[in-house]
Amino acid sequence: MQKTSRLAVLLLLGTLASLSAFGQLRDQGSSAGVSLGATLGMTDGTNDDYRFLARGFYRLPFSKGLKGELGLGIGQLGGSDYKTQIVPIDFRFVFMPINSESVNPYLYAGIGALGFKVKELPPKPTSPAKTGNTWTGFVPAGVGVQFKVGEGIALELSAGYNYTLSKDVNAITETKNDAYLSGQAGLTFIAESPNADPDKDGLTNAEEKQLGTNKKVADTDGDGLNDGDEVKKYKTNAMAVDSDNDGLKDGEEVNVEKTDPNKADTDGDGLSDGDELTKYKTDALKADTDGDGLKDGEEVTKVKTDPLKADTDGDGIKDSEEVTKYKTDPLKADTDGGTVNDMTEITRGSNPLDPADDVPKVQVQVAVGASIVLKGVTFESGKAVLTPTSTDSLERVYLVLSENPDVTVEIQGYTDNTGKKATNIKLSQARADAVRTWLINKGIAADRLTAKGFGPENPIAPNTTKEGKALNRRIEFFRTK
């Protein structure tokens, strides 16, 4: 009994000590191992001592924490008055509840057949002896722990109690069934489970094998998406960097551009997402980037207009209206080559496709370096908001500028001398900007117009009268070319 206690304590200490070891043992597949150890008989009427036991096993996972194990051993039981050779064959259920990456303690229990043969007996046995080859059943149960010592190799320690269904394993029949303790240490060779996910990409080894992806690399194709997300979330090809062959990596489409990695042309405008983003600088999520009524692909491949400019030729008409409504050329401001651009002809009711009905060009009356006051252009008091009565005057200015495309002007704003000079200069600048914006919105190219506010400078009438102040609050056009 004292020897039994010492063996149990020794094995327990070894098990507890191994809990501090580290090794990756999670998600095991099938495994096989060999072990060596000792037995200590628990029989009646004998002086049992330690003998050897060797065992091999094959272990197969049933579920994440439960495995089945088939084992075969050979060893001895013995004492000062007997020696018995044993051959245990058993099937065990092995329960590994933790399934950690560091250590795996476990419990086991099973059932088996024990072959035994008594080799030695005392010269004068105290009771009738039974010898010969004999088989009996036995029930093994115990604890163990394994930890990693190499890739796919674990050191395993176990301790168990084995209850036999025979009373004469030591060849001497007594009042109770015989049993023995066992303690073993050995190496277990572990195959990775088909349900394991060593690269943490969301795919099991079995799935990766079926797909052909690399089970050790989370992003097999290096496109910025892990294999699991590609297969299960985005339905892309985990073996192809660019699933839809649009020139963009799948990860770039999902994480940056927000385009569809399975559609080469996400917005259906006739241009691939890659061409839109890298070649034409258009919006791959908008079929009509410039909002002119033509799809980007139609502009690039068919009409040859600029998909980033609603009015490619700057004639004041959207590209789509030129193509579908007026049948004019969106690449020429004056389709019929007359003297008036398309918008002006349409506004006046003439035919932009017939040069014969072009209105004679309005001559510019102001020489380069000279200026003219725009009469009738007025603003709300103290603001840069054009009054409705200003439209007629501005329409005439627009007509002159549209029919003389080579003319450039500086729009100059002035105020009277009421109030602070800095405030007046700021107001005059805002008013000059308002006139410039009106003309640009009408269709005059922005690079033909500049604006500058002069405040109360250069008065054209005395600021001593109401009438004089009104004349000084003005907009002038200064011709620069």
MOCORLIN-V806012 format. One record per residue. N is the residue number from 0. RES is the residue in one small letter. PHI is phi in degrees with one decimal (none if undefined). Layout:
n=N res=RES phi=PHI
n=N res=RES phi=PHI
This chain:
n=0 res=m phi=none
n=1 res=q phi=-64.9
n=2 res=k phi=-65.3
n=3 res=t phi=-58.9
n=4 res=s phi=-64.3
n=5 res=r phi=-63.7
n=6 res=l phi=-63.7
n=7 res=a phi=-63.3
n=8 res=v phi=-64.6
n=9 res=l phi=-59.9
n=10 res=l phi=-67.4
n=11 res=l phi=-63.4
n=12 res=l phi=-62.6
n=13 res=g phi=-63.0
n=14 res=t phi=-63.9
n=15 res=l phi=-65.5
n=16 res=a phi=-63.3
n=17 res=s phi=-70.0
n=18 res=l phi=-65.2
n=19 res=s phi=-85.6
n=20 res=a phi=-76.7
n=21 res=f phi=-124.7
n=22 res=g phi=-177.4
n=23 res=q phi=-94.1
n=24 res=l phi=-122.4
n=25 res=r phi=-69.6
n=26 res=d phi=55.5
n=27 res=q phi=-75.6
n=28 res=g phi=-97.2
n=29 res=s phi=-69.2
n=30 res=s phi=-148.6
n=31 res=a phi=-142.6
n=32 res=g phi=-155.8
n=33 res=v phi=-131.8
n=34 res=s phi=-148.6
n=35 res=l phi=-127.1
n=36 res=g phi=-173.2
n=37 res=a phi=-131.7
n=38 res=t phi=-118.5
n=39 res=l phi=-140.1
n=40 res=g phi=-66.2
n=41 res=m phi=-128.4
n=42 res=t phi=-118.4
n=43 res=d phi=-84.8
n=44 res=g phi=70.6
n=45 res=t phi=-130.9
n=46 res=n phi=-102.7
n=47 res=d phi=-71.2
n=48 res=d phi=-140.7
n=49 res=y phi=-76.1
n=50 res=r phi=-135.2
n=51 res=f phi=-89.0
n=52 res=l phi=-151.0
n=53 res=a phi=-114.5
n=54 res=r phi=-148.7
n=55 res=g phi=-124.3
n=56 res=f phi=-150.4
n=57 res=y phi=-126.8
n=58 res=r phi=-121.8
n=59 res=l phi=-127.1
n=60 res=p phi=-73.2
n=61 res=f phi=-94.6
n=62 res=s phi=-151.0
n=63 res=k phi=-58.9
n=64 res=g phi=-112.3
n=65 res=l phi=-124.9
n=66 res=k phi=-131.1
n=67 res=g phi=-108.9
n=68 res=e phi=-133.4
n=69 res=l phi=-111.1
n=70 res=g phi=-129.6
n=71 res=l phi=-136.8
n=72 res=g phi=-131.7
n=73 res=i phi=-147.6
n=74 res=g phi=-174.3
n=75 res=q phi=-138.8
n=76 res=l phi=-119.1
n=77 res=g phi=-173.3
n=78 res=g phi=-158.7
n=79 res=s phi=-69.4
n=80 res=d phi=-121.0
n=81 res=y phi=-163.1
n=82 res=k phi=-147.6
n=83 res=t phi=-124.9
n=84 res=q phi=-84.0
n=85 res=i phi=-124.3
n=86 res=v phi=-131.2
n=87 res=p phi=-85.2
n=88 res=i phi=-121.2
n=89 res=d phi=-144.9
n=90 res=f phi=-119.3
n=91 res=r phi=-122.2
n=92 res=f phi=-97.1
n=93 res=v phi=-109.8
n=94 res=f phi=-107.0
n=95 res=m phi=-112.2
n=96 res=p phi=-75.7
n=97 res=i phi=-87.2
n=98 res=n phi=54.0
n=99 res=s phi=-93.9
n=100 res=e phi=-88.6
n=101 res=s phi=-102.6
n=102 res=v phi=-136.8
n=103 res=n phi=-132.4
n=104 res=p phi=-72.5
n=105 res=y phi=-152.3
n=106 res=l phi=-117.6
n=107 res=y phi=-142.8
n=108 res=a phi=-158.1
n=109 res=g phi=-168.0
n=110 res=i phi=-149.8
n=111 res=g phi=-162.2
n=112 res=a phi=-117.0
n=113 res=l phi=-116.3
n=114 res=g phi=-90.2
n=115 res=f phi=-145.4
n=116 res=k phi=-148.1
n=117 res=v phi=-75.4
n=118 res=k phi=-98.6
n=119 res=e phi=-138.2
n=120 res=l phi=-134.6
n=121 res=p phi=-63.8
n=122 res=p phi=-56.8
n=123 res=k phi=-128.0
n=124 res=p phi=-62.2
n=125 res=t phi=-78.9
n=126 res=s phi=-146.5
n=127 res=p phi=-59.0
n=128 res=a phi=-98.5
n=129 res=k phi=-117.0
n=130 res=t phi=-121.5
n=131 res=g phi=105.2
n=132 res=n phi=-74.2
n=133 res=t phi=-141.1
n=134 res=w phi=-120.1
n=135 res=t phi=-148.6
n=136 res=g phi=-85.2
n=137 res=f phi=-152.4
n=138 res=v phi=-121.2
n=139 res=p phi=-91.5
n=140 res=a phi=-153.6
n=141 res=g phi=176.2
n=142 res=v phi=-130.9
n=143 res=g phi=-161.4
n=144 res=v phi=-153.9
n=145 res=q phi=-132.4
n=146 res=f phi=-146.2
n=147 res=k phi=-74.8
n=148 res=v phi=-121.8
n=149 res=g phi=-171.5
n=150 res=e phi=-66.6
n=151 res=g phi=77.5
n=152 res=i phi=-126.7
n=153 res=a phi=-126.3
n=154 res=l phi=-86.5
n=155 res=e phi=-126.9
n=156 res=l phi=-117.4
n=157 res=s phi=-147.5
n=158 res=a phi=-141.0
n=159 res=g phi=-151.4
n=160 res=y phi=-117.2
n=161 res=n phi=-123.0
n=162 res=y phi=-99.3
n=163 res=t phi=-95.4
n=164 res=l phi=-97.0
n=165 res=s phi=-126.1
n=166 res=k phi=-101.4
n=167 res=d phi=-130.3
n=168 res=v phi=-61.3
n=169 res=n phi=-92.5
n=170 res=a phi=72.2
n=171 res=i phi=-123.2
n=172 res=t phi=-82.0
n=173 res=e phi=-124.3
n=174 res=t phi=-86.4
n=175 res=k phi=-131.9
n=176 res=n phi=-69.0
n=177 res=d phi=-79.6
n=178 res=a phi=-153.4
n=179 res=y phi=-152.3
n=180 res=l phi=-93.4
n=181 res=s phi=-137.3
n=182 res=g phi=-139.7
n=183 res=q phi=-141.9
n=184 res=a phi=-133.2
n=185 res=g phi=-167.1
n=186 res=l phi=-109.8
n=187 res=t phi=-118.6
n=188 res=f phi=-104.5
n=189 res=i phi=-112.5
n=190 res=a phi=-89.6
n=191 res=e phi=-70.7
n=192 res=s phi=-67.8
n=193 res=p phi=-63.7
n=194 res=n phi=-94.5
n=195 res=a phi=-75.7
n=196 res=d phi=-133.7
n=197 res=p phi=-63.5
n=198 res=d phi=-94.9
n=199 res=k phi=56.9
n=200 res=d phi=-100.0
n=201 res=g phi=91.8
n=202 res=l phi=-118.4
n=203 res=t phi=-76.5
n=204 res=n phi=-57.3
n=205 res=a phi=-63.6
n=206 res=e phi=-65.9
n=207 res=e phi=-65.4
n=208 res=k phi=-62.7
n=209 res=q phi=-65.8
n=210 res=l phi=-81.8
n=211 res=g phi=89.5
n=212 res=t phi=-80.7
n=213 res=n phi=-87.7
n=214 res=k phi=-70.6
n=215 res=k phi=-102.1
n=216 res=v phi=-126.5
n=217 res=a phi=-66.2
n=218 res=d phi=-121.5
n=219 res=t phi=-58.0
n=220 res=d phi=-90.4
n=221 res=g phi=65.4
n=222 res=d phi=-96.7
n=223 res=g phi=98.1
n=224 res=l phi=-120.8
n=225 res=n phi=-73.3
n=226 res=d phi=-58.8
n=227 res=g phi=-62.4
n=228 res=d phi=-64.6
n=229 res=e phi=-60.9
n=230 res=v phi=-76.6
n=231 res=k phi=-97.0
n=232 res=k phi=-102.8
n=233 res=y phi=-101.0
n=234 res=k phi=61.1
n=235 res=t phi=-91.8
n=236 res=n phi=-88.8
n=237 res=a phi=-71.5
n=238 res=m phi=-103.3
n=239 res=a phi=-127.4
n=240 res=v phi=-63.0
n=241 res=d phi=-127.0
n=242 res=s phi=-60.0
n=243 res=d phi=-97.5
n=244 res=n phi=55.5
n=245 res=d phi=-100.3
n=246 res=g phi=94.3
n=247 res=l phi=-120.4
n=248 res=k phi=-64.4
n=249 res=d phi=-56.6
n=250 res=g phi=-64.1
n=251 res=e phi=-64.1
n=252 res=e phi=-64.6
n=253 res=v phi=-74.0
n=254 res=n phi=-90.7
n=255 res=v phi=-112.7
n=256 res=e phi=-84.0
n=257 res=k phi=65.8
n=258 res=t phi=-84.7
n=259 res=d phi=-86.9
n=260 res=p phi=-70.2
n=261 res=n phi=-102.5
n=262 res=k phi=-125.5
n=263 res=a phi=-64.6
n=264 res=d phi=-126.2
n=265 res=t phi=-58.8
n=266 res=d phi=-90.0
n=267 res=g phi=64.5
n=268 res=d phi=-96.5
n=269 res=g phi=96.6
n=270 res=l phi=-119.2
n=271 res=s phi=-68.2
n=272 res=d phi=-58.0
n=273 res=g phi=-62.3
n=274 res=d phi=-64.4
n=275 res=e phi=-61.0
n=276 res=l phi=-81.2
n=277 res=t phi=-102.3
n=278 res=k phi=-102.5
n=279 res=y phi=-102.3
n=280 res=k phi=61.3
n=281 res=t phi=-88.8
n=282 res=d phi=-88.9
n=283 res=a phi=-71.3
n=284 res=l phi=-104.7
n=285 res=k phi=-125.6
n=286 res=a phi=-65.0
n=287 res=d phi=-127.0
n=288 res=t phi=-59.9
n=289 res=d phi=-90.8
n=290 res=g phi=64.6
n=291 res=d phi=-95.5
n=292 res=g phi=95.5
n=293 res=l phi=-115.4
n=294 res=k phi=-65.0
n=295 res=d phi=-57.1
n=296 res=g phi=-63.6
n=297 res=e phi=-64.1
n=298 res=e phi=-64.8
n=299 res=v phi=-73.6
n=300 res=t phi=-93.9
n=301 res=k phi=-113.7
n=302 res=v phi=-83.6
n=303 res=k phi=69.2
n=304 res=t phi=-86.6
n=305 res=d phi=-86.8
n=306 res=p phi=-70.6
n=307 res=l phi=-102.8
n=308 res=k phi=-126.1
n=309 res=a phi=-66.1
n=310 res=d phi=-125.8
n=311 res=t phi=-60.2
n=312 res=d phi=-90.8
n=313 res=g phi=66.2
n=314 res=d phi=-93.4
n=315 res=g phi=94.1
n=316 res=i phi=-118.3
n=317 res=k phi=-60.8
n=318 res=d phi=-56.0
n=319 res=s phi=-66.1
n=320 res=e phi=-67.5
n=321 res=e phi=-63.9
n=322 res=v phi=-75.7
n=323 res=t phi=-98.3
n=324 res=k phi=-100.0
n=325 res=y phi=-100.7
n=326 res=k phi=60.7
n=327 res=t phi=-88.0
n=328 res=d phi=-90.2
n=329 res=p phi=-70.4
n=330 res=l phi=-100.3
n=331 res=k phi=-130.0
n=332 res=a phi=-63.7
n=333 res=d phi=-123.8
n=334 res=t phi=-59.4
n=335 res=d phi=-85.2
n=336 res=g phi=68.3
n=337 res=g phi=-82.9
n=338 res=t phi=-113.9
n=339 res=v phi=-129.3
n=340 res=n phi=-73.0
n=341 res=d phi=-58.6
n=342 res=m phi=-62.0
n=343 res=t phi=-63.6
n=344 res=e phi=-62.7
n=345 res=i phi=-64.2
n=346 res=t phi=-63.4
n=347 res=r phi=-84.4
n=348 res=g phi=91.9
n=349 res=s phi=-89.1
n=350 res=n phi=-93.2
n=351 res=p phi=-72.0
n=352 res=l phi=-101.7
n=353 res=d phi=-126.8
n=354 res=p phi=-69.3
n=355 res=a phi=-67.2
n=356 res=d phi=-100.6
n=357 res=d phi=-62.6
n=358 res=v phi=-72.2
n=359 res=p phi=-53.1
n=360 res=k phi=-63.6
n=361 res=v phi=-75.9
n=362 res=q phi=-80.0
n=363 res=v phi=-79.0
n=364 res=q phi=-89.0
n=365 res=v phi=-104.8
n=366 res=a phi=-79.6
n=367 res=v phi=-59.6
n=368 res=g phi=92.8
n=369 res=a phi=-113.5
n=370 res=s phi=-133.0
n=371 res=i phi=-140.5
n=372 res=v phi=-79.6
n=373 res=l phi=-85.7
n=374 res=k phi=-73.0
n=375 res=g phi=92.7
n=376 res=v phi=-90.8
n=377 res=t phi=-128.2
n=378 res=f phi=-132.2
n=379 res=e phi=-63.0
n=380 res=s phi=-56.4
n=381 res=g phi=71.4
n=382 res=k phi=-128.4
n=383 res=a phi=-106.9
n=384 res=v phi=-103.7
n=385 res=l phi=-65.2
n=386 res=t phi=-81.7
n=387 res=p phi=-58.5
n=388 res=t phi=-72.1
n=389 res=s phi=-77.5
n=390 res=t phi=-59.5
n=391 res=d phi=-60.1
n=392 res=s phi=-65.3
n=393 res=l phi=-67.9
n=394 res=e phi=-63.0
n=395 res=r phi=-65.2
n=396 res=v phi=-64.6
n=397 res=y phi=-59.4
n=398 res=l phi=-61.3
n=399 res=v phi=-63.1
n=400 res=l phi=-67.0
n=401 res=s phi=-69.1
n=402 res=e phi=-90.7
n=403 res=n phi=-131.4
n=404 res=p phi=-65.9
n=405 res=d phi=-87.7
n=406 res=v phi=-81.4
n=407 res=t phi=-123.1
n=408 res=v phi=-138.4
n=409 res=e phi=-107.7
n=410 res=i phi=-87.2
n=411 res=q phi=-109.5
n=412 res=g phi=-106.2
n=413 res=y phi=-133.7
n=414 res=t phi=-131.4
n=415 res=d phi=-83.1
n=416 res=n phi=-97.6
n=417 res=t phi=-74.0
n=418 res=g phi=89.5
n=419 res=k phi=-75.1
n=420 res=k phi=-62.3
n=421 res=a phi=-61.0
n=422 res=t phi=-66.6
n=423 res=n phi=-67.1
n=424 res=i phi=-64.5
n=425 res=k phi=-63.0
n=426 res=l phi=-65.9
n=427 res=s phi=-65.9
n=428 res=q phi=-65.5
n=429 res=a phi=-63.0
n=430 res=r phi=-70.0
n=431 res=a phi=-64.2
n=432 res=d phi=-63.7
n=433 res=a phi=-64.1
n=434 res=v phi=-67.0
n=435 res=r phi=-58.5
n=436 res=t phi=-61.0
n=437 res=w phi=-60.3
n=438 res=l phi=-69.8
n=439 res=i phi=-64.3
n=440 res=n phi=-63.6
n=441 res=k phi=-76.2
n=442 res=g phi=133.0
n=443 res=i phi=-78.5
n=444 res=a phi=-61.0
n=445 res=a phi=-63.3
n=446 res=d phi=-75.2
n=447 res=r phi=-93.4
n=448 res=l phi=-126.5
n=449 res=t phi=-123.6
n=450 res=a phi=-137.7
n=451 res=k phi=-148.9
n=452 res=g phi=-103.7
n=453 res=f phi=-111.3
n=454 res=g phi=63.0
n=455 res=p phi=-85.3
n=456 res=e phi=-67.9
n=457 res=n phi=50.5
n=458 res=p phi=-64.2
n=459 res=i phi=-106.3
n=460 res=a phi=-154.0
n=461 res=p phi=-62.7
n=462 res=n phi=-89.6
n=463 res=t phi=-92.0
n=464 res=t phi=-125.1
n=465 res=k phi=-63.0
n=466 res=e phi=-66.3
n=467 res=g phi=-64.2
n=468 res=k phi=-61.4
n=469 res=a phi=-63.3
n=470 res=l phi=-67.6
n=471 res=n phi=-73.6
n=472 res=r phi=-81.8
n=473 res=r phi=-145.9
n=474 res=i phi=-118.0
n=475 res=e phi=-116.0
n=476 res=f phi=-105.8
n=477 res=f phi=-106.2
n=478 res=r phi=-77.6
n=479 res=t phi=-100.5
n=480 res=k phi=-154.7
